[in-house]
Amino acid sequence: MKTNGPVQNRIETKLKSKLDPSNLIVQNESSQHNVPRNSETHFRVLIVSKKFDGLNALQRHRKVVDVLREEFPQIHALAIEAYTPIQWEMDLNGKSDCRSPKCLGGSKTKK
């Protein structure tokens, strides 16, 4: 069983503590990028919280970024999917693709 690294654990802990999500998925996508093995630099967050009620998409993203601000020196990329519970249930039926496109940067680019 794969364990989360310290950066991923801090991300999860902070989001749970500050935004009280009903759904939270934090994925370390660093292995899809040109970074050293076991890096924690590229993340995707899917979060559903009542604290997003009445906020537009930009405001929801800003709220997540504000919670994670101290982590940004270690994070190179952060993809955020932030939903209200109503959006999650009504619009998405509790499902999201939650995948990033393949990285074409660095040495993985074909020339």
CYANA upper distance limits for C-alpha pairs under 8 A (distance plus 0.5 A):
  4 ASN  CA      8 GLN  CA      6.53
  4 ASN  CA      9 ASN  CA      6.78
  5 GLY  CA      9 ASN  CA      6.70
  5 GLY  CA     40 GLU  CA      7.70
  6 PRO  CA     10 ARG  CA      6.66
  7 VAL  CA     11 ILE  CA      6.74
  7 VAL  CA     40 GLU  CA      6.91
  7 VAL  CA     71 GLU  CA      7.98
  7 VAL  CA     74 GLN  CA      8.25
  8 GLN  CA     12 GLU  CA      6.73
  8 GLN  CA     26 VAL  CA      7.57
  8 GLN  CA     27 GLN  CA      8.34
  8 GLN  CA     28 ASN  CA      7.46
  8 GLN  CA     40 GLU  CA      7.70
  9 ASN  CA     13 THR  CA      6.55
 10 ARG  CA     14 LYS  CA      6.51
 11 ILE  CA     15 LEU  CA      6.66
 11 ILE  CA     26 VAL  CA      8.19
 11 ILE  CA     68 LEU  CA      7.15
 11 ILE  CA     71 GLU  CA      8.10
 12 GLU  CA     16 LYS  CA      6.56
 12 GLU  CA     24 LEU  CA      8.38
 12 GLU  CA     26 VAL  CA      7.19
 13 THR  CA     17 SER  CA      6.53
 14 LYS  CA     18 LYS  CA      6.50
 14 LYS  CA     67 VAL  CA      7.15
 14 LYS  CA     68 LEU  CA      7.57
 15 LEU  CA     19 LEU  CA      5.96
 15 LEU  CA     20 ASP  CA      7.56
 15 LEU  CA     21 PRO  CA      7.96
 15 LEU  CA     64 VAL  CA      7.90
 15 LEU  CA     67 VAL  CA      7.23
 15 LEU  CA     68 LEU  CA      8.20
 16 LYS  CA     20 ASP  CA      5.43
 16 LYS  CA     21 PRO  CA      6.51
 16 LYS  CA     24 LEU  CA      8.47
 18 LYS  CA     67 VAL  CA      7.47
 19 LEU  CA     49 SER  CA      6.89
 19 LEU  CA     51 LYS  CA      6.73
 20 ASP  CA     49 SER  CA      6.89
 20 ASP  CA     50 LYS  CA      8.36
 20 ASP  CA     51 LYS  CA      8.21
 21 PRO  CA     47 ILE  CA      6.82
 21 PRO  CA     48 VAL  CA      5.85
 21 PRO  CA     49 SER  CA      4.89
 21 PRO  CA     50 LYS  CA      7.79
 22 SER  CA     47 ILE  CA      8.26
 22 SER  CA     48 VAL  CA      6.18
 22 SER  CA     49 SER  CA      6.31
 22 SER  CA     50 LYS  CA      8.48
 22 SER  CA     85 PRO  CA      8.19
 23 ASN  CA     46 LEU  CA      8.11
 23 ASN  CA     47 ILE  CA      6.13
 23 ASN  CA     48 VAL  CA      5.57
 23 ASN  CA     49 SER  CA      7.82
 24 LEU  CA     45 VAL  CA      7.78
 24 LEU  CA     46 LEU  CA      6.16
 24 LEU  CA     47 ILE  CA      5.08
 24 LEU  CA     48 VAL  CA      7.05
 25 ILE  CA     44 ARG  CA      8.44
 25 ILE  CA     45 VAL  CA      6.22
 25 ILE  CA     46 LEU  CA      5.59
 25 ILE  CA     47 ILE  CA      7.05
 26 VAL  CA     43 PHE  CA      7.39
 26 VAL  CA     44 ARG  CA      6.32
 26 VAL  CA     45 VAL  CA      5.13
 26 VAL  CA     46 LEU  CA      7.06
 27 GLN  CA     43 PHE  CA      6.04
 27 GLN  CA     44 ARG  CA      5.64
 27 GLN  CA     45 VAL  CA      6.95
 28 ASN  CA     40 GLU  CA      6.90
 28 ASN  CA     41 THR  CA      8.15
 28 ASN  CA     42 HIS  CA      6.50
 28 ASN  CA     43 PHE  CA      5.15
 28 ASN  CA     44 ARG  CA      7.16
 29 GLU  CA     33 HIS  CA      7.97
 29 GLU  CA     40 GLU  CA      8.47
 29 GLU  CA     41 THR  CA      8.41
 29 GLU  CA     42 HIS  CA      5.71
 29 GLU  CA     43 PHE  CA      5.84
 29 GLU  CA     44 ARG  CA      7.41
 30 SER  CA     34 ASN  CA      8.40
 30 SER  CA     35 VAL  CA      7.29
 30 SER  CA     38 ASN  CA      8.22
 30 SER  CA     39 SER  CA      6.43
 30 SER  CA     40 GLU  CA      6.40
 30 SER  CA     41 THR  CA      6.21
 30 SER  CA     42 HIS  CA      5.17
 30 SER  CA     43 PHE  CA      7.49
 31 SER  CA     35 VAL  CA      7.62
 31 SER  CA     37 ARG  CA      7.40
 31 SER  CA     38 ASN  CA      7.76
 31 SER  CA     39 SER  CA      7.77
 32 GLN  CA    102 LYS  CA      7.25
 32 GLN  CA    103 CYS  CA      6.81
 33 HIS  CA     42 HIS  CA      8.47
 33 HIS  CA    103 CYS  CA      6.16
 33 HIS  CA    104 LEU  CA      8.47
 33 HIS  CA    105 GLY  CA      7.87
 33 HIS  CA    106 GLY  CA      8.50
 34 ASN  CA    105 GLY  CA      7.56
 34 ASN  CA    106 GLY  CA      6.29
 34 ASN  CA    107 SER  CA      7.13
 34 ASN  CA    108 LYS  CA      7.40
 35 VAL  CA     39 SER  CA      7.00
 40 GLU  CA     74 GLN  CA      8.02
 40 GLU  CA     75 ILE  CA      7.60
 41 THR  CA     74 GLN  CA      6.70
 41 THR  CA     75 ILE  CA      4.97
 41 THR  CA     76 HIS  CA      5.54
 41 THR  CA     77 ALA  CA      6.98
 42 HIS  CA     75 ILE  CA      6.73
 42 HIS  CA     76 HIS  CA      6.29
 42 HIS  CA     77 ALA  CA      5.17
 42 HIS  CA     78 LEU  CA      6.49
 43 PHE  CA     75 ILE  CA      8.18
 43 PHE  CA     77 ALA  CA      6.72
 43 PHE  CA     78 LEU  CA      5.40
 43 PHE  CA     79 ALA  CA      6.81
 44 ARG  CA     78 LEU  CA      6.15
 44 ARG  CA     79 ALA  CA      5.04
 44 ARG  CA     80 ILE  CA      6.42
 44 ARG  CA     81 GLU  CA      8.40
 44 ARG  CA     98 CYS  CA      8.14
 44 ARG  CA     99 ARG  CA      8.45
 44 ARG  CA    100 SER  CA      8.25
 45 VAL  CA     78 LEU  CA      7.89
 45 VAL  CA     79 ALA  CA      6.65
 45 VAL  CA     80 ILE  CA      5.41
 45 VAL  CA     81 GLU  CA      6.59
 45 VAL  CA     82 ALA  CA      8.38
 46 LEU  CA     80 ILE  CA      6.59
 46 LEU  CA     81 GLU  CA      5.15
 46 LEU  CA     82 ALA  CA      6.47
 46 LEU  CA     98 CYS  CA      7.55
 47 ILE  CA     80 ILE  CA      8.36
 47 ILE  CA     81 GLU  CA      6.76
 47 ILE  CA     82 ALA  CA      5.45
 47 ILE  CA     83 TYR  CA      6.82
 48 VAL  CA     52 PHE  CA      8.39
 48 VAL  CA     82 ALA  CA      6.41
 48 VAL  CA     83 TYR  CA      5.25
 48 VAL  CA     84 THR  CA      5.98
 48 VAL  CA     85 PRO  CA      6.34
 48 VAL  CA     88 TRP  CA      7.48
 49 SER  CA     53 ASP  CA      8.22
 49 SER  CA     82 ALA  CA      8.32
 49 SER  CA     83 TYR  CA      7.10
 49 SER  CA     84 THR  CA      5.91
 49 SER  CA     85 PRO  CA      6.60
 50 LYS  CA     84 THR  CA      6.25
 50 LYS  CA     85 PRO  CA      6.66
 51 LYS  CA     84 THR  CA      8.11
 52 PHE  CA     60 ARG  CA      6.33
 52 PHE  CA     82 ALA  CA      8.35
 52 PHE  CA     83 TYR  CA      7.34
 52 PHE  CA     84 THR  CA      5.85
 53 ASP  CA     84 THR  CA      6.15
 55 LEU  CA     59 GLN  CA      6.08
 55 LEU  CA     60 ARG  CA      6.51
 56 ASN  CA     60 ARG  CA      6.76
 57 ALA  CA     61 HIS  CA      6.73
 57 ALA  CA     82 ALA  CA      7.76
 57 ALA  CA     83 TYR  CA      8.50
 58 LEU  CA     62 ARG  CA      6.65
 59 GLN  CA     63 LYS  CA      6.69
 60 ARG  CA     64 VAL  CA      7.00
 60 ARG  CA     82 ALA  CA      6.60
 60 ARG  CA     83 TYR  CA      8.19
 61 HIS  CA     65 VAL  CA      6.69
 61 HIS  CA     80 ILE  CA      7.15
 61 HIS  CA     81 GLU  CA      8.35
 61 HIS  CA     82 ALA  CA      7.07
 62 ARG  CA     66 ASP  CA      6.48
 63 LYS  CA     67 VAL  CA      6.91
 64 VAL  CA     68 LEU  CA      6.87
 64 VAL  CA     80 ILE  CA      8.48
 65 VAL  CA     69 ARG  CA      6.23
 68 LEU  CA     72 PHE  CA      7.47
 71 GLU  CA     75 ILE  CA      6.91
 72 PHE  CA     76 HIS  CA      7.79
 79 ALA  CA    100 SER  CA      8.47
 81 GLU  CA     98 CYS  CA      8.25
 83 TYR  CA     87 GLN  CA      6.40
 83 TYR  CA     88 TRP  CA      6.49
 84 THR  CA     88 TRP  CA      6.72
 85 PRO  CA     89 GLU  CA      6.68
 86 ILE  CA     90 MET  CA      6.18
 86 ILE  CA     91 ASP  CA      8.13
 87 GLN  CA     91 ASP  CA      5.60
 87 GLN  CA     92 LEU  CA      7.13
 88 TRP  CA     92 LEU  CA      5.62
 88 TRP  CA     93 ASN  CA      6.62
 88 TRP  CA     94 GLY  CA      5.79
 88 TRP  CA     95 LYS  CA      8.01
 89 GLU  CA     93 ASN  CA      5.05
 89 GLU  CA     94 GLY  CA      5.70
 92 LEU  CA     96 SER  CA      7.19
103 CYS  CA    108 LYS  CA      8.02
104 LEU  CA    108 LYS  CA      6.10
104 LEU  CA    109 THR  CA      5.38
105 GLY  CA    109 THR  CA      6.09
